[in-house]
Structures are given as structure tokens and as C-alpha cells.
Amino acid sequence: MAVELSRGPAAGTRSGPLQSPGTPAQPAAGSPSGVNLGDAERVASALVGGVLALLGLARRSPGGGAAAVAGGGLLYRGLTGHCHLYGALGVNTAEGQSTGPVEVRRSITVDRPADELYRLWRDPQTPARVFGSFADVAPVDPTRARWTVRLPLGRTLTWETSVTEDRPGKVIRWESTEGEPVRNSGEITFGPSLSPLEKGTVVTLRVQFEPPGGAAGAGLVKLLGIVPDQLAGKSLKYFRSLAETGEIPTTDRQPAARPDPR
């Protein structure tokens, strides 16, 4: 399996077919919903909040419950990048910061013809199964899907993607719709093997993922075990297993302590 991992261009720049939707206008500093925390502060809030939440949940006592609630608040503060006190005071420590998305590419050879693999991927239930270790993926219609990542303390992070290019037997591309909290795009291609000694179809998955808050959000999702490199590699292995055996292995566990439902 081949792997490439790179830091994508800063948000708002052009990056070819995987370009994310245009960045919406940011609310002014001090607005009720604007990002007003800098990256370092967000990472610290997320890390401390995550530790407090886990410790609090492990202690089945009133004190543990209070720690879990406090940790959940810090975790949410780090994820959203918004501090209500800063908003009331008109403070914004996030101004002038910019980070780019992470893009990962992985390939795997599957012992099935390209047309068959394309039809399998276009099955509305296939993305839900192969990305199940990362998110719940529910089809909205033939070209749109809703992604939901479950976070600690019952919180969720949800966004929608839509298919932007569909060439049967060749390639499928998608990207998050404008205004979604997570900027996510990707493509899957089906091509012949370049080696005369290798039969089957080379399936390549490219994913570009920018969690809310850039570097701070990336630190949070890494804490939760959500990393694009692992997402792409695991999803391709699941897809190969589904194509060749009709089943997906269930030995791995999902992020945020979710048991794999498969």
C-alpha cells in the first residue's frame, strides 16, 4: 500500500480538483458565534478538557461528574474556538492566524475489475461501511451524504458532502458543501495495475480534511484518534475486504471509545 501525506495549501487558495468550497466570511470579533481563540489556546483547552472529561467519567462520583462537565466545556471551547467571555469583552486572539488542510493519498490493489468496484462504491451503504470507523455516513440523496463524528460527552460534529464529479469505472469526487463546519473533500479512482506481475485494480483514495480551527482542531481530532492518514488506510482495507470477501473485519475500535458496529 502506497501512502503520501502533505500539508495542503492555506484555506482559500486553489488546489485543483480537491479544492474545498470558498471560505465564508468570518463573523466580527466579539460576535456571539465567531472564532475568537488562538490556536495555542484552543489546543490547550481541548487537551485539558479531554483529560478532565475522561478522568471525570472514570470517577463515578459527584466530583467526577463535575470534572466531566468542566472538561466537556473546555473540550467544546477548543473545538469551536469560541469563548463567550472573550465575545462579551470583544477579545479575539485568533486574528491573523491561518492554517491549511491536511491531504493524504493511499492506494491499494483489489482483485476485482474497475467497473465492479465502481458500482460497489456507488452503493449508498458502502461509504457508511468503509468509513464507519471514523464517522456515521448517511446518504441524503444519490449525490449527497451526511457525516457525523461522535465526540465525548454525547457531542457530535456533523457536515454534508456532495459528489462533484462521477465518471463510471474511473473516478468519484466529493467535497463538503459551503458553510459546513468541517471542510472535507476527496476522490476515489479505479485504474489498472502498473505492474505486469500484479492483477486487479489499483484503487486510490485521496482525502483532504480540515477540522474546525485549523491546527487546534487537528490537535483535537488527533487526540480522539481521527487522523486522515489512518482514515484513508483503514477505509481502503475495509473496501478491499468488502469487495473480495463481502465482509469487513471488526477487530479495530472506533475513535471516542465507540465500539465498531460491524
C-alpha positions as CSV (number, residue, x, y, z in Angstrom):
1,M,0.0,0.0,0.0
2,A,1.4,3.4,-1.0
3,V,1.0,6.5,1.1
4,E,1.6,10.2,0.6
5,L,0.9,12.8,3.3
6,S,1.3,16.5,2.8
7,R,0.1,19.8,4.2
8,G,-2.3,21.3,1.8
9,P,-2.5,25.0,0.7
10,A,-3.9,27.5,3.1
11,A,-7.6,27.9,3.2
12,G,-8.9,30.0,0.4
13,T,-6.2,29.1,-2.1
14,R,-6.7,26.9,-5.2
15,S,-5.7,23.3,-5.0
16,G,-7.1,21.6,-8.2
17,P,-9.9,19.1,-8.1
18,L,-9.8,18.7,-4.4
19,Q,-10.3,22.4,-3.7
20,S,-12.6,23.0,-0.7
21,P,-15.5,25.4,-1.0
22,G,-14.8,29.1,-0.6
23,T,-14.3,30.2,2.9
24,P,-17.3,32.0,4.2
25,A,-17.0,35.5,5.7
26,Q,-15.9,35.3,9.4
27,P,-18.0,37.0,12.0
28,A,-16.5,40.0,13.5
29,A,-14.6,39.8,16.8
30,G,-16.9,39.7,19.7
31,S,-19.8,38.2,17.8
32,P,-21.7,35.5,19.6
33,S,-20.6,32.7,17.3
34,G,-17.2,33.8,15.9
35,V,-13.9,32.1,16.4
36,N,-12.1,34.2,19.0
37,L,-9.4,31.8,20.4
38,G,-5.9,31.4,19.0
39,D,-4.6,28.0,18.0
40,A,-2.4,27.5,21.1
41,E,-5.3,28.4,23.4
42,R,-7.6,26.1,21.6
43,V,-5.2,23.1,21.7
44,A,-4.7,23.7,25.4
45,S,-8.4,23.9,26.0
46,A,-9.0,20.7,24.0
47,L,-6.2,18.7,25.6
48,V,-7.0,19.8,29.2
49,G,-10.8,19.4,28.6
50,G,-10.3,15.9,27.1
51,V,-8.2,14.7,30.1
52,L,-10.7,16.2,32.6
53,A,-13.6,14.6,30.8
54,L,-12.0,11.2,30.7
55,L,-11.0,11.3,34.3
56,G,-14.3,12.6,35.4
57,L,-16.2,9.9,33.6
58,A,-13.9,7.3,35.1
59,R,-14.8,8.5,38.7
60,R,-18.4,7.6,39.4
61,S,-19.0,10.3,42.0
62,P,-20.4,13.9,42.2
63,G,-16.8,15.3,41.9
64,G,-16.2,13.1,38.9
65,G,-19.4,14.4,37.3
66,A,-18.4,18.0,37.9
67,A,-14.9,17.3,36.4
68,A,-16.5,15.7,33.3
69,V,-18.8,18.7,32.8
70,A,-15.9,21.1,33.2
71,G,-13.8,19.1,30.8
72,G,-16.7,18.9,28.3
73,G,-16.9,22.7,28.4
74,L,-13.2,23.1,27.7
75,L,-13.3,20.5,25.0
76,Y,-16.2,22.3,23.3
77,R,-14.3,25.6,23.7
78,G,-11.3,24.1,22.0
79,L,-13.3,22.5,19.2
80,T,-15.4,25.6,18.4
81,G,-12.7,28.2,19.1
82,H,-15.3,30.4,20.8
83,C,-15.1,31.8,24.3
84,H,-18.3,33.5,25.5
85,L,-16.3,35.7,27.9
86,Y,-14.0,36.9,25.1
87,G,-17.0,37.5,23.0
88,A,-18.6,39.7,25.6
89,L,-15.3,41.7,26.1
90,G,-14.6,42.0,22.4
91,V,-11.3,40.0,22.7
92,N,-10.1,37.9,19.7
93,T,-6.8,36.0,20.0
94,A,-7.3,34.2,16.7
95,E,-6.9,37.2,14.4
96,G,-4.1,36.8,11.8
97,Q,-3.8,33.0,12.2
98,S,-4.1,30.8,9.1
99,T,-3.5,27.0,8.7
100,G,-4.0,24.7,5.8
101,P,-5.8,21.4,5.5
102,V,-4.1,18.0,5.6
103,E,-4.2,16.0,2.4
104,V,-3.5,12.2,2.3
105,R,-3.4,9.8,-0.6
106,R,-3.3,6.0,-0.3
107,S,-3.5,3.2,-2.9
108,I,-4.3,-0.5,-2.7
109,T,-4.7,-3.3,-5.2
110,V,-8.1,-5.1,-5.2
111,D,-8.6,-8.3,-7.1
112,R,-11.8,-7.2,-8.9
113,P,-12.4,-5.3,-12.2
114,A,-12.7,-1.5,-12.0
115,D,-16.4,-1.4,-13.1
116,E,-17.4,-3.8,-10.4
117,L,-15.5,-1.7,-7.7
118,Y,-17.0,1.5,-9.0
119,R,-20.6,0.0,-8.7
120,L,-19.8,-1.2,-5.2
121,W,-18.6,2.2,-4.1
122,R,-21.7,3.9,-5.6
123,D,-23.9,1.7,-3.4
124,P,-25.3,4.2,-0.8
125,Q,-24.3,1.8,2.0
126,T,-20.7,1.3,1.0
127,P,-19.3,4.7,2.3
128,A,-21.2,4.1,5.5
129,R,-19.4,0.8,6.0
130,V,-15.9,1.7,4.9
131,F,-15.8,5.0,6.8
132,G,-17.6,3.6,9.8
133,S,-14.5,3.6,12.0
134,F,-14.4,7.3,11.6
135,A,-17.9,8.6,11.2
136,D,-21.5,7.7,10.6
137,V,-22.2,8.4,6.9
138,A,-25.8,8.6,5.9
139,P,-27.0,9.1,2.3
140,V,-29.2,12.1,1.9
141,D,-29.8,11.5,-1.8
142,P,-27.8,9.9,-4.7
143,T,-25.2,12.7,-4.7
144,R,-25.1,13.9,-1.0
145,A,-24.2,12.4,2.3
146,R,-24.3,13.5,5.9
147,W,-21.2,12.7,8.0
148,T,-21.4,12.6,11.8
149,V,-18.5,12.1,14.2
150,R,-19.3,11.3,17.8
151,L,-17.3,13.2,20.4
152,P,-17.1,12.6,24.2
153,L,-20.0,13.6,26.5
154,G,-22.6,12.9,23.8
155,R,-21.5,15.7,21.5
156,T,-21.4,15.3,17.7
157,L,-19.8,17.1,14.8
158,T,-21.8,16.9,11.5
159,W,-21.3,18.1,8.0
160,E,-22.6,17.3,4.4
161,T,-20.7,16.4,1.3
162,S,-21.9,16.3,-2.3
163,V,-20.5,14.5,-5.4
164,T,-18.8,16.9,-7.7
165,E,-17.6,14.5,-10.4
166,D,-18.7,11.0,-11.3
167,R,-17.1,9.1,-14.2
168,P,-18.3,5.4,-14.1
169,G,-15.5,3.0,-13.7
170,K,-12.9,5.8,-13.4
171,V,-13.3,8.3,-10.6
172,I,-15.7,9.8,-8.0
173,R,-15.0,13.1,-6.3
174,W,-16.8,14.9,-3.5
175,E,-16.5,17.9,-1.2
176,S,-18.3,19.4,1.7
177,T,-21.0,22.0,0.9
178,E,-20.3,25.6,1.5
179,G,-20.8,26.8,5.1
180,E,-20.3,23.4,6.7
181,P,-18.2,23.4,10.0
182,V,-15.7,20.8,8.5
183,R,-14.1,21.3,5.2
184,N,-13.6,17.9,3.7
185,S,-13.1,16.8,0.1
186,G,-11.9,13.6,-1.5
187,E,-11.8,11.3,-4.5
188,I,-11.5,7.6,-5.3
189,T,-10.1,6.4,-8.6
190,F,-10.0,3.0,-10.2
191,G,-7.2,2.1,-12.6
192,P,-5.1,-0.8,-13.9
193,S,-2.0,-2.0,-12.1
194,L,1.2,-0.6,-13.5
195,S,3.0,-3.9,-12.8
196,P,2.6,-6.8,-15.3
197,L,3.0,-9.2,-12.4
198,E,0.1,-7.8,-10.4
199,K,-3.5,-8.3,-11.5
200,G,-6.6,-6.5,-10.3
201,T,-7.5,-2.8,-10.0
202,V,-5.5,-0.1,-8.2
203,V,-7.9,1.8,-6.0
204,T,-6.6,5.2,-4.9
205,L,-8.2,7.3,-2.2
206,R,-7.4,10.9,-1.6
207,V,-8.8,12.8,1.3
208,Q,-8.4,16.4,2.3
209,F,-9.6,17.2,5.8
210,E,-9.6,20.5,7.6
211,P,-11.2,20.3,11.1
212,P,-12.6,23.4,12.6
213,G,-9.9,25.7,13.9
214,G,-7.0,24.5,11.7
215,A,-4.1,23.4,13.9
216,A,-6.2,23.5,17.1
217,G,-8.9,21.3,15.6
218,A,-6.2,19.0,14.1
219,G,-4.8,18.5,17.6
220,L,-8.2,17.7,18.9
221,V,-9.1,15.1,16.3
222,K,-5.7,13.6,16.7
223,L,-6.4,13.3,20.4
224,L,-9.6,11.5,19.5
225,G,-7.8,9.1,17.1
226,I,-9.2,10.8,14.0
227,V,-6.3,11.3,11.6
228,P,-6.7,11.5,7.8
229,D,-3.8,9.0,7.2
230,Q,-5.3,6.4,9.3
231,L,-8.8,7.2,7.9
232,A,-7.6,6.6,4.3
233,G,-5.6,3.5,5.0
234,K,-8.2,1.8,7.2
235,S,-11.1,2.7,4.8
236,L,-9.2,1.2,1.8
237,K,-8.5,-2.0,3.7
238,Y,-12.2,-2.2,4.6
239,F,-13.2,-1.6,1.0
240,R,-10.9,-4.3,-0.3
241,S,-12.2,-6.8,2.2
242,L,-15.8,-5.9,1.3
243,A,-15.1,-6.3,-2.4
244,E,-13.1,-9.6,-2.2
245,T,-14.9,-11.3,0.7
246,G,-18.2,-9.5,1.2
247,E,-17.3,-8.7,4.8
248,I,-15.4,-6.1,6.8
249,P,-13.2,-7.0,9.7
250,T,-14.3,-5.8,13.1
251,T,-11.1,-6.1,15.2
252,D,-10.4,-2.3,15.3
253,R,-12.2,0.1,17.6
254,Q,-13.6,3.4,16.6
255,P,-12.5,6.8,17.9
256,A,-14.0,8.4,21.1
257,A,-14.3,4.8,22.6
258,R,-17.1,3.8,20.1
259,P,-17.2,0.1,19.5
260,D,-17.3,-0.8,15.8
261,P,-20.9,-1.7,15.0
262,R,-19.9,-4.0,12.1
